Amino acid sequence: MNSVFSAIGFYAIWDVRGLLLFTTVFILTADYIKNRRPASYPPGPREFPVVGNIFTVDHNRAHESLTQLAGKYGDVYSLRMGQMWFVVLNSFEVVKEALVNQGDSLVARPVLPLQQDVAHGLGVIFSNGNIWKQQRRFAISTLRYFGFGKKSLEPIILDEFTHCAKDFNSYKGKPFNPHLIINKTVSNIICSLVFGHRFEYSDEKFMKLMKWFDKGLQIEASIWAQLYNSFPLLMRRLPGPHQTVQHIWNNTKDFVRVELKEHKQNWDPSDLRDYIDCYLNEIQMSKGQADNTFDEENLVMSVLDLFVAGSETTSTTLRWAFLYMTKYPEIQEKVQAEIDRVIGQSRQPSMEDRANLPYTDAVIHEIQRMGNIVPLSLPHVTSRDIQLGGYTIPKGVTVIPNLTSVLFDKNEWETPNTFNPGHFLNEEGKFVKRAAFIPFSAGKRLCLGENLARMELFLFFTSFMQHFTFSMPAGVKPVMDSRFGVTMAPHQYEVCATSR
């Protein structure tokens, strides 16, 4: 009898093993058939079954990994992350051809599970179709009305600098970490435009908001986000940083909802004070329209997008600026000499001064180039089959414009890996903007915060150079390594800001 049960057990084990073997072979075969590269598809590294190239890329240095792969597979190549195909574009000529010359075919954003679970297709940055068109058009026109990128915004920026300078001066030349102060300084410009007021730097809710942005953007560029987008059904049920990032953005949206509630209590359509007031007015005006996309949830998401687009990139650039000035004190001295000659110490800088400060302007642009703040831009998706680099990229494929490859393109820059303000100066010493300088991306999805960022960078950087000399603490050398995220930031550091 025991031998009978043993035999049954033996065959049962083999049945389970056979089932597992069959299942494994079936999954691998189905994965291979489904994900074979067509003959005209861009080449790329060999992918592993099921996970594709998730572990081919170093997600802590993704921009470097993707640039290195271009050296082997060409300026247009493909990767598979889980079950999603990506095409990576490298070099200025290829990125320009795609985003500008064929921009109509690449205006859409991919529907990524993590972004979809956070934004639900709303807002300005990751929305598509009619929602994107209406929200972007409204955002640009409304912010322009409030002085977005115009001279009328200068007093707000310069006033905010005085608050920041007061904090800097409180350290009396001793080492301090400028990270949180700079984030609050720049974010207060967006707060003034969107909420109609600034926050004190000591405000605890405001400090939490700054920390949420920093952590959220770092997680969104990590391998956890990639795993979430590749295997959403599984990852939605597993703990990890991918869950943390959703809590962060939900908390941020709640912060905006509190401001919205206060605005609704005091809203007067005859006195529109800021972006939220204008949006509430648009909600009322658009009621009943068939294609209306204006509601409170879209308002909350649009405000969140404006914060990301209009504050994080600028504050990160300024933190790079302090580092580069400490690394190249001779350049810092030359900038200060030009500012002293043109502006002096008796008045604040103005946007009208930029034309007379070519070297300062060149240094700002070189900081942006070398800082490489948004190294992989934001993803696009093809709305139809397109031809690029001799290959066919089918409809529905996610495209990554590798801005790192553009800003360090050896065919476009004389010394691509060296900090050299001369990249933006002609033989007469006049400022010249280079075509390959596209830190805000290009085409119809060009960052809507570009004008504001350019204005803030010039006024803030010039003001800092006018009032302070930056140096590292005694015995410390500047570390130029970066921390990869949606925005690429320097590692935490301390600096000395000596009053001039």
C-alpha positions, 0 to 999 in steps of 0.5 A, a space after each residue: 500500500 505504501 508503494 502505491 502512495 509513493 508511486 502516486 506521490 512520485 507522479 504528482 511531483 513530476 506533474 507539478 514539475 512538468 506544469 512549471 516547466 511548460 508554463 516557463 517555456 510558454 511564458 518565455 516563448 510568448 515573450 519572445 514572439 510578442 517582443 521581437 524587434 521588426 527588421 526596420 526597428 532601431 537596434 539595441 542591447 539584447 533584452 532579458 525575458 520578461 524584464 527586458 533591459 530594466 537591469 541593463 541600465 544603471 538607474 543611478 546614472 541613467 543619463 550616462 548609461 543611455 549616452 554610452 549605449 549610443 556609442 555602440 548602437 547609434 544615435 537612435 536605438 531601442 530598449 525594452 523595459 518590462 513589456 514597454 518599448 522605448 526609443 532613445 534619441 541622441 545628438 542634437 541633429 536627431 533630437 531636433 529632427 524628432 521634436 521640431 521637424 516631426 514634432 506633430 507626431 511626438 506631441 503626446 506623452 505616454 500613459 505611464 502607470 505611476 504618472 497615471 495613478 498620481 495625475 489621472 491624465 490631468 494637469 499640464 505636463 503629462 496630460 494629452 489631447 484636448 485636456 493638454 491643449 486647453 490647460 497649457 493655453 490657459 496656463 501660458 496666457 494667465 501667467 503672462 497676464 501676471 507678468 510671467 517672463 515680463 518686466 513687471 515680475 522683476 520686483 517680486 524676484 528682487 524682493 525675494 532675493 532680499 529675504 534670501 540674502 538676509 538668511 545668507 548673511 545670518 551665517 556671517 561667512 560660516 559654512 551652511 547648506 544652501 539647499 532648502 533656502 534656495 528651494 524656498 526662495 525660488 518656490 516663493 516666486 511661483 507661490 506669488 503667481 499661483 497663490 497670490 502670496 509668499 511664505 515665510 522661510 520658517 513656515 513648517 508647511 512650506 518647509 515640508 512642501 520643499 522636502 516633498 518635491 525633492 524626494 518625490 522627483 528623485 524616486 520618480 527617476 529610480 528603478 522603483 518607478 521603472 518597475 512600477 511602470 513595467 509591472 503595475 499590477 504587481 507593484 501596486 500591491 507591493 510596499 516600497 518607495 513607489 508607494 512613498 512617491 504617491 503619498 508625497 504627491 497626494 500630500 502636495 495636492 492636499 496642500 494646494 486644496 487648502 489654498 484653493 478652499 481659502 481662495 473660494 471663500 474670498 473669490 471675487 470675479 471682479 478682482 482676480 488676484 492670482 492663477 487660482 482666482 483666474 482658474 476659478 473664473 474659467 470654471 464658471 465661464 466654461 460651464 456647459 461647454 461640450 469640450 470643457 476640461 476646467 474643474 477643481 481637480 484639473 486646477 490642483 494638478 495644474 498648480 502642482 505641475 507649475 511648481 515642478 516646472 517653475 521652481 525645482 529646475 531653477 533652484 537646482 541650477 542655482 545650487 550648481 551655480 554656487 558650486 561652479 563659482 567655488 570651483 572656478 574662483 577666477 570666473 567668479 571674480 570676472 563675473 563680479 568685475 563685470 557686474 561692478 562695472 555695469 551695475 555697481 553696488 548702489 542699485 539692484 540688477 534689471 533684465 535690461 542689464 543683461 545685454 550689457 553683461 555678456 560674460 555673466 550671461 555666458 556663465 549662466 548658460 554654461 552652468 545650465 549646460 554643465 548642470 544638465 538639470 533635466 538630463 533625459 527631458 520628459 518622455 514623448 510617445 509617437 502618435 503615428 509611424 515615423 522615420 528617424 535615423 533610417 529606422 521606422 518607429 511605430 505608433 505608440 512607442 515611448 521616445 526619450 530625448 537624451 538631452 545629455 547627448 545634446 548638451 555634451 555633443 562633441 559636434 556642437 561644443 568645442 570643449 563639451 566636458 569642460 566648464 567654458 563660458 566661451 561656448 556662448 561668446 563670440 570673438 568680440 566677447 558678445 553673448 551668442 546663444 547656441 542652437 544646441 542649447 536646449 536645456 528646456 527641451 524643444 518643440 511643442 512640449 517645450 517647458 512652459 516655465 522657460 521664460 520665468 526660469 531665464 528671468 529668475 536665473 539672471 536676476 538671482 545669479 547676478 544679485 548673488 554675485 553682486 552681494 556675495 563671494 562663494 567659497 568652500 569651507 577650509 580644506 574642502 574641495 567642491 564635489 561636482 558629482 550629481 544625484 540622478 533624478 527627474 532633475 539632476 542635482 548636486 549632492 548635499 554640500 556646505 558653502 561659505 557666502 562672504 558678504 561683499 
